[in-house]
Amino acid sequence: MAKAREFDEQKALTEAMHVFWEKGYEAASLSDLTSRMGIQKPSLYAAYGDKLSLFESALRNYNQLHAKSVRLKLNKITSVKTAFRLLFLEGAFPNGTQERNGCFCINTMVELAPHDAKFEILSREHQQYLAAIFEDTLERGVTSGEIDGSVNCRAIAQSLVVAFIGITVLKKSNPNREWIDNCIDSALSLLTAPLCTKPDEGTVG
């Protein structure tokens, strides 16, 4: 019979996630990880596999929490425009994570995705999931009459994801507040006018 784990695997994974989030994959040492996780190296290997497998598990855990947080933030406010503005202003991860760490998934996209197909896929899937959440929110705005019904919600959602990623990366360099506010204003201007209309039926190209 397999021996029961003597530590909380989910709690340890969350601690590993924060180490990787703060330091990145390459800079996070096994000593950093085991110290924060409160376990020894044999337990790490037994529970999670090698360092790369642990990183993958931590990233998947982050992506789930991040997407859930984004959806909750957008759904808790009736006004879609206000919800997006607050999301962009507050960032999209709960409970006091240092904002200058940026988005763990986007950090991974920069560090590992160009060199590892698995992480390229994971980071791209997360972007696509965020776009789906944004599109659902925009459709809610169209249904309520807050957003013009002629807009292409999918295209605008994808554009907002690009802006959201950019602002997240920009935050890591500690830009001034005016710069951030201008970026957010420009991105959210997509919600105030039908700048990206749906193609007409039968349109070619």
C-alpha positions as CSV (number, residue, x, y, z in Angstrom):
1,M,0.0,0.0,0.0
2,A,1.3,3.4,-1.0
3,K,2.4,5.6,1.9
4,A,0.2,8.7,2.5
5,R,1.8,12.0,1.8
6,E,3.0,13.7,5.0
7,F,2.4,17.2,3.7
8,D,-0.4,19.2,2.0
9,E,0.4,18.8,-1.7
10,Q,-1.9,21.6,-2.9
11,K,-0.4,24.0,-0.3
12,A,3.1,23.0,-1.3
13,L,2.2,23.5,-5.0
14,T,0.9,27.0,-4.3
15,E,4.2,27.8,-2.6
16,A,6.2,26.5,-5.6
17,M,4.0,28.6,-7.8
18,H,5.0,31.7,-5.9
19,V,8.6,30.9,-6.1
20,F,8.5,30.4,-9.9
21,W,6.3,33.5,-10.2
22,E,8.8,35.6,-8.4
23,K,12.0,34.2,-9.8
24,G,11.1,32.5,-13.1
25,Y,11.9,28.9,-14.0
26,E,15.7,29.1,-14.5
27,A,16.5,31.3,-11.5
28,A,14.4,29.2,-9.1
29,S,16.7,26.6,-7.5
30,L,15.6,23.4,-5.9
31,S,16.7,24.8,-2.6
32,D,14.4,27.8,-3.1
33,L,11.6,25.5,-3.9
34,T,12.0,22.9,-1.1
35,S,12.5,25.7,1.5
36,R,9.3,27.5,0.5
37,M,7.4,24.3,0.1
38,G,8.5,22.9,3.5
39,I,9.6,19.5,2.0
40,Q,12.8,17.7,1.2
41,K,14.0,16.9,-2.4
42,P,12.9,13.2,-2.3
43,S,9.4,14.3,-1.4
44,L,9.4,16.9,-4.2
45,Y,10.4,14.3,-6.8
46,A,8.0,11.7,-5.5
47,A,5.0,14.0,-5.5
48,Y,5.6,16.2,-8.6
49,G,8.4,14.7,-10.7
50,D,11.4,16.8,-11.7
51,K,11.7,20.6,-11.6
52,L,10.1,21.1,-15.1
53,S,7.1,18.9,-14.2
54,L,6.7,20.9,-11.0
55,F,6.8,24.1,-13.0
56,E,4.1,22.8,-15.4
57,S,1.9,21.8,-12.4
58,A,2.4,25.2,-10.9
59,L,1.6,27.0,-14.1
60,R,-1.6,25.0,-14.7
61,N,-2.6,25.8,-11.1
62,Y,-2.0,29.5,-11.7
63,N,-3.9,29.5,-15.0
64,Q,-7.0,28.0,-13.3
65,L,-6.9,30.5,-10.4
66,H,-6.2,33.4,-12.7
67,A,-9.0,32.6,-15.1
68,K,-11.4,32.1,-12.2
69,S,-10.4,35.5,-10.7
70,V,-10.8,37.3,-14.0
71,R,-14.3,35.8,-14.5
72,L,-15.3,36.7,-10.9
73,K,-14.1,40.3,-11.2
74,L,-16.0,40.8,-14.5
75,N,-19.2,39.1,-13.3
76,K,-19.5,40.9,-10.0
77,I,-20.2,44.3,-11.5
78,T,-23.3,45.0,-13.5
79,S,-21.7,47.6,-15.8
80,V,-19.5,45.8,-18.3
81,K,-17.5,49.0,-19.0
82,T,-16.9,49.5,-15.3
83,A,-16.0,45.9,-14.8
84,F,-13.3,46.0,-17.5
85,R,-11.8,49.2,-16.2
86,L,-11.5,47.8,-12.7
87,L,-10.0,44.6,-14.0
88,F,-7.4,46.5,-15.9
89,L,-6.7,48.8,-12.9
90,E,-6.5,46.2,-10.2
91,G,-4.8,43.4,-12.0
92,A,-6.2,39.9,-12.1
93,F,-4.9,37.8,-9.3
94,P,-6.3,37.7,-5.7
95,N,-5.0,38.3,-2.3
96,G,-2.1,40.7,-2.4
97,T,0.3,39.1,-4.9
98,Q,3.0,41.7,-5.7
99,E,1.8,43.5,-8.8
100,R,5.3,43.9,-10.2
101,N,5.6,40.1,-10.6
102,G,3.3,40.5,-13.5
103,C,1.3,37.6,-14.8
104,F,3.0,34.2,-14.2
105,C,1.6,32.8,-17.5
106,I,2.9,35.8,-19.5
107,N,6.2,35.6,-17.8
108,T,6.3,31.9,-18.9
109,M,5.4,32.9,-22.4
110,V,8.4,35.2,-22.5
111,E,10.9,32.9,-20.8
112,L,10.0,29.4,-22.0
113,A,7.4,29.4,-24.8
114,P,9.9,30.3,-27.5
115,H,12.0,27.2,-26.6
116,D,9.4,24.6,-25.4
117,A,6.3,23.7,-27.4
118,K,4.4,22.5,-24.3
119,F,4.6,25.9,-22.6
120,E,3.9,27.7,-25.9
121,I,0.6,25.8,-26.0
122,L,-0.2,26.3,-22.3
123,S,0.4,30.1,-22.5
124,R,-1.6,30.4,-25.8
125,E,-4.5,28.3,-24.4
126,H,-4.6,30.7,-21.4
127,Q,-4.8,33.7,-23.7
128,Q,-7.6,32.0,-25.6
129,Y,-9.5,31.3,-22.4
130,L,-9.2,34.9,-21.3
131,A,-10.5,36.0,-24.7
132,A,-13.5,33.7,-24.2
133,I,-14.2,35.2,-20.8
134,F,-13.9,38.7,-22.3
135,E,-16.2,37.8,-25.1
136,D,-18.8,36.4,-22.8
137,T,-18.7,39.7,-20.8
138,L,-19.0,41.8,-23.9
139,E,-22.0,39.7,-25.1
140,R,-23.6,40.5,-21.7
141,G,-23.1,44.1,-22.4
142,V,-24.7,43.8,-25.8
143,T,-27.7,42.0,-24.2
144,S,-28.1,44.7,-21.6
145,G,-27.9,47.5,-24.2
146,E,-24.7,48.9,-22.7
147,I,-22.6,48.0,-25.7
148,D,-23.6,48.6,-29.3
149,G,-25.0,45.4,-30.9
150,S,-23.1,45.9,-34.1
151,V,-19.7,45.4,-32.6
152,N,-17.7,42.2,-33.2
153,C,-17.4,41.0,-29.6
154,R,-14.8,38.3,-30.5
155,A,-12.4,40.7,-32.2
156,I,-12.7,43.3,-29.4
157,A,-12.2,40.6,-26.8
158,Q,-9.0,39.4,-28.5
159,S,-7.8,43.0,-28.7
160,L,-8.5,43.6,-25.1
161,V,-6.5,40.5,-24.2
162,V,-3.5,41.9,-26.1
163,A,-3.9,45.2,-24.2
164,F,-4.3,43.4,-20.9
165,I,-1.1,41.4,-21.5
166,G,0.8,44.6,-22.5
167,I,-0.3,46.5,-19.4
168,T,0.6,43.5,-17.3
169,V,4.1,43.4,-18.8
170,L,4.4,47.2,-18.5
171,K,3.7,47.1,-14.8
172,K,6.9,45.2,-14.2
173,S,8.9,48.3,-15.1
174,N,7.0,50.5,-12.6
175,P,5.7,53.1,-15.2
176,N,4.0,56.2,-13.9
177,R,0.3,56.1,-13.3
178,E,-0.6,58.5,-16.1
179,W,1.0,56.2,-18.6
180,I,-1.1,53.2,-17.3
181,D,-4.3,55.3,-17.2
182,N,-3.7,56.4,-20.8
183,C,-3.2,52.8,-22.0
184,I,-6.3,51.7,-20.2
185,D,-8.4,54.5,-21.6
186,S,-7.2,53.7,-25.1
187,A,-7.9,50.0,-24.8
188,L,-11.4,50.5,-23.3
189,S,-12.3,53.1,-26.0
190,L,-13.2,49.9,-28.0
191,L,-16.2,49.6,-25.7
192,T,-17.6,53.0,-26.4
193,A,-18.0,52.9,-30.2
194,P,-18.5,50.2,-32.8
195,L,-14.9,50.4,-34.1
196,C,-14.8,46.8,-35.0
197,T,-18.1,45.9,-36.6
198,K,-19.4,42.5,-37.6
199,P,-18.8,41.5,-41.2
200,D,-21.8,41.7,-43.4
201,E,-23.3,38.4,-44.6
202,G,-21.7,37.3,-47.8
203,T,-18.7,39.6,-47.4
204,V,-15.6,38.1,-49.0
205,G,-12.1,38.6,-47.6
